[in-house]
Amino acid sequence: MYQRLQDYRTFQAVSFAACVGLLAYAYYAQYYLYLEPCPLCILQRVVVLLLGLNALIALIHAPQTRVRRVYAINGAGLGALGCLVAGRHVYLQSLPPDKAPECGPGLEYILDTLPFNQAIMKIFTGSG
């Protein structure tokens, strides 16, 4: 029993550390390499942040079997959402220059000016 709990907590700690590392690099690229993130990049950061929070809460809580499933379902759902966002991102980046979407406004402007459903559609159609 103790070994299984230790393995579970180790997995959650490694997952949390990986999320922190991914976010640290994203902010390094933004603030030190001066790479401006597109709306899909920001959306991916949000998904990674939520995955990290899920792992941190699971690490601290160290639940029994039934509640572990809740954390696992949350993590799997967020992971699937992250894969969908990343897949769309890669697809947009792989388009030929003449078919790539034109550059658009930033995420904050999109969310301020458009209704939520239109903002999501705008984010997933790309911004160049």
Buried (B, 14 or more C-beta within 10 A) or exposed (E): EEEEEEEBBEEBBEBBEBBBEBBEEBEEBBEEEEEEBBBBBBBBBBBBBBBBBBBBBBBEEEBEEEEBEEBEEBBEEBBEBBEEBBEBBEEBEEEEEEEEEEEBEBBEEBBEEBEEEEBBEBBBEBBE
